């Protein structure tokens, strides 16, 4: 743990952002262990022009729009092991949307398959997963990665 903290401090000093790889095995206190990436070796670091935080509904839309614009120097960081954001995380009984389903669809991926005027959580999550697959966005998403910090580097303008 001390070695990881030292690496984190060093990485934070030498890179413009620090990312946590979420370990599948949680520690005894329920929190995830962390490994800092990218490597502290500057030659091993890819500096993306854009980092999208989260593969929820907004992150999915951002990835789609960047691809459509021909822009590919980006990555989507998702701390979980699948897309969906709030629709993945909230699955309590009756969870659903208070906006009519047809209006809650992406303009680039309208759905006419909603089973209810106000869709429930499982159906919305399934829709988001289908959109990611349909537009092949999964290759730009780094699952189980979480942005810990980001800062501007005045000297390098990054």
C-alpha positions in Angstrom: 0.0 0.0 0.0 2.9 2.4 0.8 4.6 1.6 -2.5 1.3 2.4 -4.3 1.0 5.7 -2.5 4.6 6.6 -3.4 3.9 5.6 -7.1 0.7 7.7 -7.0 2.5 10.8 -5.7 5.2 10.3 -8.3 2.7 9.7 -11.1 0.8 12.8 -10.0 3.9 14.9 -10.3 5.0 13.5 -13.7 1.7 13.2 -15.6 -1.2 15.4 -16.3 -3.7 13.0 -14.8 -3.9 10.1 -12.5 -6.1 7.1 -13.1 -7.1 4.3 -10.8 -7.5 0.8 -12.1 -10.3 -0.6 -10.0 -9.4 -4.1 -8.7 -12.0 -6.8 -8.9 -11.1 -8.0 -5.4 -12.2 -5.6 -2.7 -10.2 -5.2 0.4 -11.6 -6.2 3.8 -13.0 -2.7 4.4 -15.0 -2.9 1.1 -12.9 -0.4 -0.8 -11.0 -1.3 -3.9 -7.3 -1.5 -4.0 -5.7 0.8 -6.6 -2.9 0.7 -9.1 -1.9 3.9 -10.7 -1.7 4.2 -14.5 -0.4 5.4 -16.8 3.1 4.4 -16.0 5.4 7.0 -14.6 7.7 6.6 -17.5 6.8 9.5 -19.8 7.5 7.5 -22.9 4.8 5.0 -21.9 2.1 7.6 -21.5 -0.4 8.3 -24.2 -1.8 11.8 -23.7 -5.3 12.0 -25.0 -6.7 15.2 -26.2 -10.0 14.4 -24.5 -10.9 12.2 -21.5 -14.6 11.5 -21.0 -15.4 10.6 -17.4 -18.0 7.9 -17.2 -19.9 5.7 -19.6 -23.4 6.7 -18.6 -25.8 8.4 -20.9 -23.7 11.5 -21.4 -20.5 9.7 -21.8 -22.0 7.4 -24.5 -23.4 10.5 -26.3 -20.0 12.2 -26.2 -18.2 9.2 -27.6 -20.7 8.8 -30.4 -20.5 12.5 -31.3 -16.7 12.5 -31.3 -16.6 9.4 -33.6 -19.2 11.0 -35.9 -17.0 14.1 -36.1 -14.0 12.0 -37.1 -12.3 12.7 -33.8 -10.6 9.6 -32.3 -7.9 10.8 -29.8 -10.1 10.3 -26.7 -10.8 7.7 -24.1 -13.9 7.1 -21.9 -13.0 6.1 -18.4 -15.6 4.0 -16.6 -15.1 2.9 -13.0 -17.5 0.0 -13.3 -17.3 -3.1 -15.4 -20.1 -2.1 -17.8 -21.8 1.0 -19.2 -25.0 2.6 -17.8 -24.1 5.1 -15.1 -27.1 5.8 -12.9 -29.1 3.2 -14.8 -26.5 0.5 -13.9 -26.1 1.6 -10.3 -29.7 2.1 -9.3 -31.8 -1.0 -9.5 -34.2 -0.7 -6.7 -37.8 -1.9 -7.1 -39.8 0.4 -9.4 -36.7 2.3 -10.6 -37.5 4.0 -13.9 -37.6 7.3 -15.8 -40.0 10.1 -15.3 -39.5 11.3 -18.9 -41.4 9.6 -21.7 -39.2 6.9 -23.1 -39.3 8.1 -26.7 -37.9 11.5 -25.5 -35.2 9.7 -23.4 -33.7 8.0 -26.5 -30.6 9.4 -28.2 -31.5 11.3 -31.4 -28.9 9.2 -33.3 -30.5 5.9 -31.9 -34.2 6.3 -31.5 -36.0 3.3 -30.1 -39.6 2.3 -30.9 -39.3 -0.8 -28.7 -40.1 0.7 -25.3 -42.6 -1.4 -23.5 -44.0 1.4 -21.3 -44.5 5.1 -21.8 -42.1 5.6 -18.8 -39.4 2.9 -19.1 -38.1 1.0 -16.2 -34.4 0.7 -15.2 -33.6 -2.7 -16.8 -35.0 -1.6 -20.2 -33.1 1.7 -20.1 -29.9 -0.1 -19.2 -30.4 -2.6 -22.0 -31.0 0.2 -24.5 -27.7 1.9 -23.5 -25.8 -1.3 -23.8 -27.3 -1.9 -27.3 -26.3 1.6 -28.4 -22.7 1.1 -27.3 -22.7 -2.2 -29.2 -24.5 -0.8 -32.3 -22.0 2.0 -32.7 -19.0 0.0 -31.6 -18.1 2.4 -28.8 -16.8 -0.3 -26.4 -13.3 0.0 -27.9 -13.0 3.6 -26.6 -14.2 2.7 -23.1 -11.7 1.6 -20.5 -13.7 -0.3 -17.9 -12.7 -0.4 -14.3 -10.7 2.8 -14.5 -11.5 5.9 -12.5 -10.0 9.4 -12.9 -8.5 10.4 -9.6 -7.2 13.9 -10.5 -6.4 16.0 -13.5 -4.4 19.2 -13.7 -3.2 21.6 -16.3 0.5 21.5 -17.1 1.4 25.1 -17.9 4.9 24.3 -19.3 3.6 21.7 -21.8 0.2 23.3 -22.4 -1.5 20.0 -21.6 
